Amino acid sequence: IHNAVIAMFQKKDLGDNELYSLNEGVRQLLKTELGSFFTEYLQNQLLTKGMVILRDKIYFYEGQKLLDALAETWDFFFCNVLSTLQAIFYPVQGKEPSVKQLALLHFRNIITLSIKLEDALSRPKVCVPPSIIQMLLILQGVHESRGVSEDYLKLESLIQKVVSPYLGTHGLYTSDGCVAQCSCVL
């Protein structure tokens, strides 16, 4: 399971019938005494290592090159990796947090918030690829069980740079940087 997941982050395809074998491996693992530690293993080993592989390919880029490389990384992750992770770990679906939530939170924390994205978005005449806007808005929709975190607020500050007007946790933001304080109770 470990080798297949890491290989997937390295843009290697699964072999014939490998998905079935991985599903069976996950089912068997869940039946053992290690099954209760599976979520921790997924988070601390597989997802972290995979995201570091993706991040390290773009970490030293800046400006427009960073935006273009991040857009390509997001497209690969969102279109290939995420659905394959959900398929591999189908036997654990239904548990909270879901594999999808965990993967998106790891992408947010390990990639989006650890690169020089704010600097790149703040540069004049920058062309923000649509995939970056999609990425930020999708990541904004993923919430942690403990509520609004500092990382979530950092993500919101990035969204404000590409979406206007934007209704965030602390109010309505416009392209001129004004914040209209408002509270909304649902």
PALO-839537 format. One record per residue: y, x, z negated of N, C-alpha, C, CB in turn; residue in three letters. Coordinates in steps of 0.05 Angstrom, whole numbers, plus 5000, padded with zeros to 4 digits. Glycine has a CB too. Example, Ala and Ser with C-alpha at 12.3 -4.5 7.8 and 13.67 -1.06 7.14 Angstrom:
2
488652644844491052464844493452644844491152264819ALA 495552574858497952734857500152584843498852824886SER 
This chain:
186
497650175000500050005000502550185000500049814976ILE 502550374982504850554980505450695006504350764958HIS 503450815018503750965043504750785066501251105051ASN 503650545067504450365089507350275086502550115089ALA 508150215061510950125057512950355063511350035028VAL 512350595053514150815059514250875089513151065043ILE 511950865102511850905131513550705146508950895142ALA 513550455136515150245149518150315147514649975135MET 519050425125521850505122522550735140522550575093PHE 520450885148520751115167520451025196518751335160GLN 520650765200520450635227517750675241522650755244LYS 515650685225512950695236511750415234511150905221LYS 510350335255509150065256506650055240508649985285ASP 505949805231503349765219501249775240503349495203LEU 498849865233496649875251495349595255494450065242GLY 493449585273492049325278490649235252489949365301ASP 490948985245489748865221490648995195486748875223ASN 492649175196493549305172494949105153495449535178GLU 496348915164497648715147495648565130499348525164LEU 493448485142491348345128490248525105489048255147TYR 489648775112488648955092490548995069487949235105SER 493149015075495149045054495348805037497949105067LEU 495248565049495148315033492848315014494948065052ASN 490448385024488148395006488448604984485648465023GLU 489648824991490149034971492048934949491349284984GLY 494048784957495948674937494548464920498448544952VAL 492948294933491448084917489648224896489747914936ARG 488248424905486448564886487948704864484748774902GLN 490248824871491848954851492948764830494249104864LEU 493648524839494748324821492548224801495748084836LEU 490048244808487848164791487248364769485348104807LYS 488148614773487548824754489548824731487449104767THR 489148994711491049004689493749124698489849174667GLU 493749254721496249354732497949134744495749564753LEU 496848904749498248684762500748604748496448444764GLY 500748614721503148534706505448724710502448504677SER 504848964719506949174723507749194752505949444713PHE 506749004768507149034797510149014805505648814811PHE 511648834793514548814800516049064793515748574785THR 515449184770516749434763515949654783515949524735GLU 513449664791512649864811514049824838509549854814TYR 514149574846515549504871518449594870515349204877LEU 519749544848522649614845523049914842523849474822GLN 521650034823522150304815520950514834521250354788ASN 518950444849517650634866518050564896514650644860GLN 516950354904516850294933519650234944515150054938LEU 521050044932523649974943525750194940524749724930LEU 525750324917527650544913527150774933527350654884THR 524650854936524051074955524750984984521051144954LYS 524150744991524750645018527750645023523550375022GLY 529250545004532150525008533450805010533450364986MET 532350984994533451264995532851385022532051434973VAL 530551325034529951425061532051315081527151335070ILE 532751065079534750945097537551055091534750645094LEU 538251075066540851175058541351465067541251145028ARG 539351635063539651915069540251965098537252065061ASP 539551785116540151815144543051775151538451625161LYS 544551635133547351575139549251675118547751275143ILE 548251795096549851855072552352025078548051995052TYR 552152215095554352405099556252315122553252675106PHE 555852085134557651985154560151875141556251775172TYR 562251865157564751745148566051585170566751975138GLU 567951415163569451265182567751095200571051445198GLY 568651085226567350915246564350985249568750935272GLN 563751245248560951335251559251215229560751645251LYS 560351205204558851085182558450785187560351125155LEU 560550645196560250355201558150305222562950245209LEU 558150455243556250415265553350475256556950585289ASP 553050695240550450775230549450575210550551055218ALA 551250475192550450275173549650015186552750225153LEU 551049935207550449695222547649715234552449635244ALA 547049945245544349995257542149995235544250265272GLU 542850115212540950115189540449835179541950295167THR 542549675176542349405167540649235187545049275163TRP 541149265212539649115232536649175230540649175261ASP 536049435228533249515225532049395200532949825225PHE 533449425177532449325152532149025153534349405129PHE 534148885161534148585160532148465180536948485166PHE 531948585204530248475225527348565223531348545252CYS 526848795212524148905212523048935184524149175226ASN 524449095168523349165141523048925123525149375128VAL 525148765121525148545102522948345107527848395103LEU 522548265132520448075139517648195135520747975168SER 517448455141514848585137514148615107514748855150THR 516148675091515748685062514848415052518348775048LEU 516148205061515347935052512547875061517347725063GLN 511747965084509047915094507048075078508847975124ALA 507548325073505748495058505348385029506748785056ILE 507548305017507448214989507347904987509748324974PHE 506347775008506047485008504547384983504647395033TYR 502447524974500947424951502647404925498647604945PRO 504947544924506547534899508947344903507647804892VAL 509147204926511347014930511046784909511346904959GLN 513346684902513446474882514246574855510746334880GLY 514146834851515046954826517947024829513347204819LYS 519347014807522247084807522547344793523946864793GLU 524247524803525647504828523747544851527947704829PRO 524447434874522647454897522847734910523447244919SER 520847794926520848054940523448074957518348084959VAL 524247864970526647864986529147924969527047595000LYS 529347794946531647844928531648134919531547664903GLN 529348234910529148514901529948704923526348574892LEU 528948664947529548844970532548834976527948764994ALA 533748594977536648574983538348704961537448284987LEU 537648664936539148794914538949094916538048694887LEU 536549194922536249484925537849584949533249554929HIS 537949444971539549524993542549534985539249325017PHE 543349324971546149324961546849564943546749064946ARG 545149604923545749814903545350094914544049764879ASN 543150144928542450414936543850494962539450444939ILE 544350314979545550385005548550295006544050255028ILE 549050035006551749935010553750044990551649635009THR 553050044965554950124944554950424939554349984919LEU 553250584951553150864945554251044968550350954938SER 554950914990556151075012559151025012554850985039ILE 560551155029563551145030564450905047564751405041LYS 563350675041563950435057566750345053562050215050LEU 567750345028570450255023572450425038571050254992GLU 572050685038573850865053573850795083573151155048ASP 571450755093571150695122572550435129568150685129ALA 572250235112573449975118576449975114572249755099LEU 577550165099580350185094581950345115580850315067SER 580550475133581850635153583250455174579850825168ARG 585550545184586950385204585350385230589850505209PRO 585650175245584450145272581450165271585650345291LYS 580150105249577250115248576149865261576250145218VAL 573949895275572549675287570049615271571749735317CYS 570149385256567949315239565749165255568849145215VAL 563349285257561249145272560548885259558749325274PRO 559848675275559048415263556748445243558348225285PRO 554948635247552748665229553648745201550848885240SER 555848885199556948955172557948705158559249165175ILE 559348535172560248285160557848115152562048125180ILE 555848085169553447935163552148055138551447945187GLN 551848315137550548455114552048385088550548755119MET 554648415088556148365064555848075054559148435068LEU 556047885073555847605066552947535056556647425089LEU 550947645069548247595059547747715032546147705079ILE 548747965028548348095002549947944980549348385003LEU 552147814987553747664968552147424958556347574981GLN 550347314975548847084967546447134949547846954992GLY 545947394943543747464926544847524898542247714937VAL 543847374878544847394851542647504832545847124841HIS 543647644812541847754792541647544770542848024781GLU 539447554755538947354734540947374711536147384723SER 542147614708544047644685546847554692544047934676ARG 547247444716549947344723551447554739551447264699GLY 554147514740555847694755555847974743558747584757VAL 555148174759554948444750557348604762552248574757SER 557648844752559649024763559049084792559849284747GLU 556549124799555749174827556448934845552749234829ASP 556148694835556848454850559848454856555948204836TYR 561448524835564348524838565248744858565748564811LEU 563848964858564349184878563849074906562649434872LYS 561648924909560948814935563148624944558248674934LEU 564148454925566248264932568748414942566948094908GLU 569348644929571748794938571448894967572249034919SER 568948954975568449035003568748795022565649155006LEU 567748565013567948325030570848245035566448085016ILE 572548285015575348215018576648375040576848264992GLN 575548605047576748775068576048675096575749055065LYS 573948505098573048415125573148115129570348525130VAL 573447965108573447675109576047575096570947545096VAL 577647425111580147315100580547035111582547505106SER 581146835095581246855066578346865055582746605054PRO 578246965030575646995017575846884989574647295017TYR 574146704982574046594954571946744939573446284955LEU 572946914921571147084905571046984876572047364905GLY 569747134859569447074831572047034817567747284817THR 574047194824576647194810578847054826577547474805HIS 578146904846580246744860580046774890582946834851GLY 582146674903582346674932583946914942583746414942LEU 582647074959583947314970584647264999581947564967TYR 586947365007587847345034588247625046590547185037THR 588647645072588847905085591148075075589047865115SER 593247945064595448105054595048195025598047935055ASP 592648145015591948244988592748054965593248504984GLY 593947834971594747654950592247514938596747434960CYS 592447474912590347334898591447074886589147514875VAL 590446854894591246594883589146534862591346374905ALA 590046534837588246474815587346184816589546544788GLN 584846144814583745874813581145884798583445754842CYS 580445654788577845644775576345404786578145624743SER 573845444789572245244801569745204784571445324830CYS 569344964774567044914758565144734774567844774731VAL 562644834776560644684791558744554772559144854811LEU 
